[in-house]
Amino acid sequence: MTVVNEVMPEGMSLNPLGAAAAPQPEMLCIFGTGDLGRSLGQLLLQSGYRVIYGSRKPHSCGPLPDGAEVMSHAAAARSASLIFICVHREHYEFLETLAPHLKGKVLVDLSNNLKKDIYPEANAVYLQRLVPGAAVVKGLNTLSAWALQNGLLAGKQVQLCGNSSEAKQLVTEITTKMGLTVLDRGTLSAARELEDFPLRLFPEWRLPLCVAIVLMAFFFFYLLIRDVIYAYVEEGEDISFRIMISLANKVFPIVSLIMLSLCYLPGAIAAFFQLYRGTKYRRFPDWLDRWMLCRKQMGLVALGIAFLHAIYTFVIPIRYAVRHKFISRMKNNKTTPFYFDKTEAWATDSFYVLGILGFFLYVLLGLTSLPSVGGSLSWREFSFIQSKLGHLTLLICTAHGYIYGWNKFLRPSTYKWYTPPGYMLCLIVPSVVLVLKVLLLLPCVDRTLIRIRQGWERTQPREEMDITKVTNL
């Protein structure tokens, strides 16, 4: 870090021998020496720019990136034509005093607020009002100091807005050189939306989390009535202790399987929409668009619930109730004849094997959905894992559920108070998805769907087209 108090006079040569000097990189200025300002300066230096900081206390502003200079705000403003504002809105007042030095400059506002609507106007609009002679651009406010420090920016998109096209073009060139992509959102009237964007709390996760919570609540109370309350009312047995482990471990696989099937159901619905319309160029309904956009999050939520099911399954044998029952049988020396049922043995082993394989593929799907892993795969590899192996995972997990109740479907005792068990209800949605997938794989249907997705459109009969033309005339 170099502390500079005065700007070097024009004409002073750094090459005493008069040799041809290499062109100097462009100088950029940063107001703010906090975490964000330091991280941004480091990235700009790595991108080939010179960086100068403007600080209230240039001699005691803390460590800055190697190669950067630091000056007073006024001196730094005179040294660069573009200035990144990395300070909070509460401290913008000093910029009004620097208005003469900022005239004709480009100011990039990176500020965010702690809450929505705490100010009557957007920060960038307020900054433009304080410094009317400058061109204010709102942008880069979605970048965190941590992401800048760790280089997690490859291909990341940032949004810009501003009233000056030239200023936005200049910021776009610098941003692109930093390895980012830029989306122009128009004038500063969009600044409020850009400033509210970082304040959103898991927007893509809200629908999957709501669906998971609703399903878990429904099946928890449904199974509570069928298992615990039924046993107490009809049999006079208090098994409420099963609520914590046994009942929860029934809810988790049910919700996980339904959530997994909901990841693939919208794709099947979209395919039938395209087949019915005969084109891929018409938009899907809004509800279907929103559903398809959150499939990744829905699958990850399902994977998390599947992890809970696996953990609870390992915990069940060491529960106090199981150990107490085993010890009581040993003390009482109770022995019962053991009859080896090969059919039951095959069903049990198949049940566990399918559960293990399904969980393995589940984890594989979750890993490939991570950007660091998915980015290393080609489009065909990613599509094969997420589509082909995804439907295979759904098939195996559904078979896991069917084998669980293979000999219970026709037993009257299975339907307590004339209600089906939870595992029967959870098999409905995945079974529907698998049937739809089989229909889409039929050669005649698959060929037509591929043609539509390659751009083919079903045209109207010539007679109908002629009638339409006459009507329009």
C-alpha atoms as one frame of an Amber mdcrd trajectory, in Angstrom:
protein
   0.000   0.000   0.000   1.329   3.438  -0.918   0.112   6.600   0.795   0.071
   9.564  -1.591  -0.775  13.078  -0.403  -0.502  14.968  -3.676  -1.182  14.141
  -7.291   1.975  13.946  -9.417   2.268  17.029 -11.660   1.674  16.508 -15.330
   4.777  16.162 -17.439   6.969  14.608 -14.734   8.628  11.555 -16.267   9.269
   8.341 -14.398  11.724   7.258 -17.107  14.902   9.368 -16.795  16.515   7.708
 -19.796  13.705   8.856 -22.086  12.883   5.334 -23.206   9.405   4.640 -24.536
   7.227   3.869 -21.508   4.505   1.241 -21.599   0.965   2.638 -21.457  -0.289
   2.937 -17.906  -3.364   0.877 -16.932  -6.550   2.787 -16.272  -6.881   4.266
 -12.796 -10.026   3.419 -10.818 -11.037   4.905  -7.493 -12.785   3.320  -4.527
 -14.403   5.294  -1.716 -14.459   2.994   1.304 -11.727   0.865   2.863 -13.917
  -1.755   4.528 -14.145  -5.438   3.631 -16.087  -4.811   0.423 -13.798  -2.000
  -0.731 -10.632  -3.995  -0.068 -11.983  -7.133  -1.775 -13.160  -5.151  -4.806
  -9.791  -3.398  -5.062  -7.949  -6.708  -4.992 -10.085  -8.046  -7.861  -9.611
  -4.865  -9.897  -5.843  -5.079  -9.454  -5.921  -8.699 -10.613  -7.952  -7.578
 -13.643  -5.175  -5.204 -14.725  -6.385  -1.873 -13.356  -4.668   0.586 -11.069
  -6.578   1.257  -7.881  -6.597   4.288  -5.637  -8.597   4.551  -2.418 -10.239
   7.646  -1.047 -10.302   7.708   2.752 -10.992  10.159   5.578  -7.815   8.933
   7.268  -5.383   7.922   4.536  -2.565   7.278   7.015  -4.557   4.956   9.309
  -7.129   3.152   7.186  -5.760  -0.337   7.761  -4.123  -2.800   5.359  -5.086
  -2.462   1.707  -4.225  -4.665  -1.300  -0.616  -4.571  -2.453  -0.166  -2.113
  -5.300  -3.067   0.128  -4.303  -2.638   3.771  -3.354  -4.602   5.766  -0.812
  -5.350   9.493  -0.715  -7.866  11.875   0.692 -11.309  11.770  -0.900 -10.736
  14.980  -2.879  -7.313  13.941  -4.217  -8.561  10.460  -5.138 -11.588  11.904
  -6.920  -9.324  14.060  -9.096  -7.186  11.052 -10.039  -9.856   8.810 -11.620
 -12.868   9.192 -13.849 -14.767   6.265 -12.323 -15.374   5.868  -8.591 -16.868
   2.900  -6.751 -18.890   4.037  -3.730 -18.444   1.321  -1.076 -19.878   3.211
   1.884 -23.278   3.093   3.591 -25.976   5.546   2.655 -25.787   7.075   6.132
 -22.344   8.473   5.240 -23.199   9.938   1.834 -23.227  13.532   3.123 -19.483
  13.983   2.548 -20.059  13.367  -1.176 -22.105  16.557  -1.404 -19.058  18.573
  -0.328 -17.033  16.839  -3.050 -19.537  17.734  -5.775 -17.125  20.053  -7.643
 -14.493  17.287  -7.798 -17.077  14.678  -8.869 -18.526  16.660 -11.754 -18.367
  14.597 -14.920 -17.308  11.459 -13.028 -19.029   8.051 -13.056 -20.146   6.934
  -9.595 -20.961   3.244  -9.119 -23.228   2.793  -6.102 -22.726  -0.611  -4.413
 -24.760   0.126  -1.279 -27.535  -2.004   0.179 -29.949  -1.467   3.056 -30.733
  -3.614   6.073 -34.486  -3.562   5.413 -36.855  -2.707   2.615 -38.493   0.723
   2.366 -36.558   2.336   5.214 -35.854   5.339   2.963 -38.310   7.204   0.738
 -36.061   6.860  -2.312 -33.448   4.446  -3.598 -29.861   4.968  -2.485 -28.687
   5.558  -6.043 -31.403   8.158  -6.640 -30.400   9.911  -3.417 -26.753   9.841
  -4.504 -27.649  11.331  -7.882 -29.513  14.126  -6.122 -26.507  14.854  -3.890
 -24.094  14.945  -6.853 -26.154  16.112  -9.861 -23.064  16.688 -11.998 -21.996
  13.026 -11.847 -23.384  10.005 -13.696 -24.608   7.503 -11.113 -24.799   3.797
 -11.981 -26.379   1.309  -9.604 -24.807  -2.132  -9.738 -22.497  -4.790  -8.283
 -24.498  -4.570  -5.032 -25.191  -8.323  -5.129 -21.479  -9.127  -4.748 -20.301
  -9.938  -1.241 -16.807  -9.387   0.110 -16.539 -13.118   0.742 -17.371 -13.989
  -2.879 -14.869 -11.404  -4.146 -12.117 -12.735  -1.894 -12.672 -16.372  -2.833
 -13.087 -15.843  -6.567 -16.633 -17.262  -6.707 -17.622 -15.021  -9.612 -17.170
 -17.110 -12.770 -20.197 -16.491 -14.971 -22.108 -14.695 -12.221 -24.588 -12.148
 -13.530 -24.873  -8.644 -12.107 -27.501  -6.047 -12.925 -26.884  -2.382 -13.690
 -29.102   0.630 -14.086 -28.402   4.307 -14.718 -29.532   7.319 -16.698 -26.327
   7.590 -18.753 -25.729   4.995 -21.472 -22.051   5.961 -21.727 -21.546   5.486
 -17.989 -23.249   2.095 -18.054 -21.107   1.032 -21.005 -17.944   1.977 -19.120
 -19.040   0.032 -16.025 -20.042  -2.924 -18.212 -16.566  -3.104 -19.768 -14.899
  -3.110 -16.344 -17.352  -5.661 -14.968 -16.867  -7.971 -17.939 -13.105  -7.788
 -17.487 -13.648  -8.930 -13.895 -15.249 -12.135 -15.233 -18.904 -11.189 -14.726
 -21.853 -10.932 -17.081 -24.027  -7.829 -17.088 -27.757  -7.274 -17.480 -28.826
  -3.681 -18.194 -32.022  -2.860 -16.298 -32.527   0.610 -17.758 -32.654   3.901
 -15.883 -32.235   4.643 -12.176 -35.947   4.031 -11.709 -34.976   0.350 -11.376
 -32.499   1.086  -8.557 -35.042   0.304  -5.842 -35.612  -3.178  -7.251 -31.874
  -3.813  -7.505 -31.363  -2.701  -3.906 -34.192  -4.928  -2.686 -32.832  -7.988
  -4.507 -30.145  -8.889  -1.880 -32.780  -8.580   0.866 -34.882 -11.425  -0.481
 -34.795 -14.461   1.786 -34.550 -17.733  -0.178 -37.008 -16.718  -2.925 -36.456
 -19.922  -4.935 -36.828 -22.071  -1.818 -40.136 -20.727  -0.542 -42.419 -22.923
  -2.634 -40.466 -26.180  -2.004 -40.235 -25.455   1.723 -43.944 -24.612   1.919
 -44.842 -27.825   0.076 -42.597 -29.863   2.376 -44.014 -28.259   5.536 -47.614
 -28.780   4.404 -46.969 -32.423   3.483 -45.135 -33.142   6.741 -47.866 -31.527
   8.820 -50.624 -33.413   6.988 -49.007 -36.846   7.198 -47.856 -36.319  10.776
 -51.391 -35.658  12.027 -52.831 -38.290   9.684 -50.516 -40.979  11.061 -50.957
 -39.680  14.591 -54.678 -40.374  14.304 -54.252 -43.756  12.580 -51.497 -45.152
  14.789 -51.399 -43.479  18.201 -54.957 -42.288  18.757 -56.456 -45.411  17.184
 -54.406 -47.660  19.490 -55.507 -45.671  22.542 -59.210 -45.539  21.613 -59.740
 -49.004  20.138 -57.152 -51.067  22.005 -56.582 -49.053  25.163 -52.817 -49.014
  24.578 -50.691 -45.914  25.122 -47.961 -45.830  22.458 -47.472 -42.075  22.430
 -43.727 -42.599  22.947 -43.531 -43.653  19.286 -44.283 -40.125  18.157 -40.684
 -38.970  18.475 -38.955 -41.685  16.430 -41.255 -44.265  14.858 -43.972 -41.864
  13.724 -41.462 -39.313  12.432 -39.624 -42.037  10.536 -42.854 -42.867   8.718
 -43.451 -39.251   7.760 -39.958 -38.584   6.379 -39.882 -41.247   3.619 -43.460
 -40.436   2.599 -42.733 -36.718   2.156 -39.366 -37.354   0.522 -40.851 -39.678
  -2.111 -43.681 -37.260  -2.916 -41.236 -34.351  -3.179 -39.009 -36.363  -5.514
 -41.945 -37.200  -7.751 -42.966 -33.519  -7.768 -39.561 -32.748  -9.316 -40.442
 -34.781 -12.417 -44.191 -34.252 -12.644 -43.973 -30.707 -14.129 -41.683 -31.969
 -16.907 -44.263 -34.562 -17.893 -47.060 -31.987 -17.768 -45.013 -29.606 -19.928
 -44.412 -32.371 -22.477 -48.138 -33.062 -22.783 -48.758 -29.309 -23.170 -46.344
 -29.268 -26.102 -47.910 -32.349 -27.652 -51.388 -30.867 -27.345 -50.379 -27.493
 -28.769 -48.061 -28.912 -31.406 -45.388 -26.283 -30.769 -42.706 -25.345 -28.267
 -43.004 -21.609 -28.873 -46.043 -20.967 -26.679 -45.416 -20.145 -23.042 -46.508
 -22.500 -20.319 -48.968 -21.289 -17.680 -47.408 -19.182 -14.937 -47.995 -21.832
 -12.279 -46.161 -24.413 -14.369 -43.284 -22.020 -15.088 -42.868 -21.302 -11.404
 -43.056 -25.004 -10.564 -40.388 -25.919 -13.126 -38.037 -23.179 -11.927 -37.924
 -24.571  -8.387 -37.406 -28.253  -9.249 -33.774 -28.183  -8.147 -34.648 -26.752
  -4.747 -37.516 -29.204  -4.383 -35.161 -32.107  -5.073 -32.607 -30.878  -2.537
 -35.308 -30.531   0.115 -36.392 -34.094  -0.680 -32.788 -35.259  -0.338 -32.481
 -33.589   3.057 -35.619 -35.335   4.284 -34.284 -38.637   2.923 -31.137 -38.100
   5.005 -33.337 -37.734   8.094 -35.071 -40.985   7.206 -31.708 -42.781   6.917
 -30.494 -41.413  10.258 -33.741 -42.276  12.048 -33.617 -45.787  10.602 -30.197
 -46.366  12.163 -31.402 -44.910  15.475 -34.472 -47.136  15.815 -32.623 -50.329
  16.997 -30.959 -48.476  19.895 -34.140 -46.870  21.199 -34.997 -47.496  24.837
 -38.317 -49.148  23.963 -36.629 -51.719  21.705 -33.848 -52.489  24.193 -36.335
 -52.754  27.072 -38.499 -55.205  25.130 -35.478 -57.335  24.213 -34.163 -57.418
  27.797 -37.620 -58.334  29.161 -37.857 -61.271  26.787 -34.397 -62.470  27.835
 -35.218 -62.212  31.568 -38.470 -64.083  31.156 -36.686 -66.684  29.039 -39.405
 -66.492  26.458 -38.637 -68.435  23.329 -40.800 -68.904  20.331 -40.304 -71.356
  17.513 -38.684 -69.769  14.496 -40.070 -70.566  11.096 -38.008 -69.461   8.124
 -40.307 -67.843   5.567 -38.360 -67.532   2.319 -40.933 -65.228   0.747 -40.752
 -62.865   3.690 -36.959 -63.045   3.614 -36.862 -62.154  -0.086 -39.251 -59.248
   0.469 -37.247 -57.920   3.415 -33.902 -58.140   1.649 -35.340 -56.582  -1.502
 -36.854 -53.807   0.572 -33.497 -52.917   2.130 -31.525 -53.241  -1.108 -33.901
 -50.967  -2.996 -33.768 -48.456  -0.145 -29.965 -48.406  -0.187 -29.749 -48.101
  -3.989 -32.419 -45.421  -4.064 -30.632 -43.399  -1.386 -27.314 -43.734  -3.250
 -28.842 -42.397  -6.474 -30.599 -39.720  -4.445 -27.237 -38.479  -3.172 -25.763
 -38.645  -6.689 -28.556 -36.420  -7.996 -27.974 -33.965  -5.176 -24.227 -33.784
  -5.798 -24.586 -33.142  -9.527 -27.021 -30.301  -8.829 -24.233 -28.377  -7.077
 -22.743 -25.696  -9.390 -19.167 -26.838  -8.750 -20.030 -30.396  -9.840 -22.620
 -29.678 -12.506 -20.312 -27.140 -14.145 -17.752 -29.877 -14.819 -20.270 -31.999
 -16.735 -21.281 -31.648 -20.348 -24.901 -30.936 -21.179 -25.483 -34.560 -22.190
 -23.895 -35.904 -19.007 -25.906 -33.548 -16.813 -29.125 -34.381 -18.668 -28.442
 -38.114 -18.399 -27.935 -37.937 -14.625 -30.784 -35.577 -13.842 -33.327 -37.109
 -16.228 -32.477 -40.767 -16.839 -30.977 -41.544 -13.435 -33.542 -39.282 -11.821
 -36.452 -41.314 -13.133 -34.566 -44.489 -12.225 -34.227 -43.178  -8.676 -37.942
 -42.468  -8.575 -38.695 -45.962  -9.877 -36.452 -47.652  -7.284 -37.810 -45.582
  -4.398 -41.381 -46.271  -5.508 -40.648 -50.002  -5.697 -39.152 -49.665  -2.207
 -42.532 -48.416  -1.023 -44.531 -51.072  -2.840 -42.441 -53.899  -1.382 -42.908
 -52.424   2.086 -46.625 -53.121   1.877 -46.672 -55.972  -0.619 -48.641 -58.293
   1.688 -50.700 -55.641   3.465 -52.757 -54.064   0.705 -55.620 -56.567   0.978
 -55.653 -57.012   4.751 -58.726 -55.458   6.411 -56.630 -54.682   9.505 -54.482
 -52.368   7.391 -57.329 -49.883   7.010 -57.790 -48.499  10.516 -61.012 -46.544
  10.777 -61.393 -47.266   7.030 -58.382 -45.085   6.206 -55.450 -46.292   4.063
 -51.954 -46.231   5.581 -49.633 -43.372   4.755 -47.336 -45.375   2.492 -50.289
 -46.150   0.210 -51.127 -42.476  -0.154 -47.521 -41.540  -0.910 -47.368 -44.031
  -3.786 -50.102 -42.262  -5.760 -48.086 -39.300  -7.097 -44.903 -41.219  -8.034
 -46.988 -43.928  -9.708 -48.746 -41.277 -11.803 -45.410 -39.726 -12.776 -43.971
 -43.084 -13.817 -47.055 -43.920 -15.899 -46.852 -40.552 -17.662 -43.165 -41.139
 -18.324 -43.903 -44.544 -19.857 -46.496 -42.931 -22.136 -43.977 -40.299 -23.227
 -41.440 -43.021 -24.030 -43.767 -44.726 -26.500 -42.066 -44.501 -29.908 -44.886
 -42.633 -31.642 -45.157 -40.093 -28.808 -41.405 -39.738 -28.319 -40.744 -39.068
 -32.013 -43.409 -36.360 -32.145 -42.130 -34.718 -28.973 -38.548 -34.683 -30.247
 -39.660 -33.042 -33.496 -41.595 -30.372 -31.613 -38.620 -29.599 -29.380 -36.434
 -29.304 -32.469 -38.658 -26.536 -33.828 -41.324 -28.411 -35.805 -44.862 -27.041
 -35.508 -48.153 -28.706 -36.297 -49.692 -26.608 -39.084 -53.387 -26.140 -39.700
 -55.113 -27.939 -42.612 -55.031 -25.888 -45.813 -58.828 -25.518 -45.905 -58.879
 -24.201 -42.351 -56.020 -21.780 -43.162 -57.910 -20.461 -46.214 -61.062 -19.918
 -44.172 -59.012 -18.077 -41.535 -57.483 -15.807 -44.172 -60.895 -14.973 -45.663
 -62.292 -14.247 -42.223 -59.393 -11.931 -41.416 -59.937 -10.075 -44.681
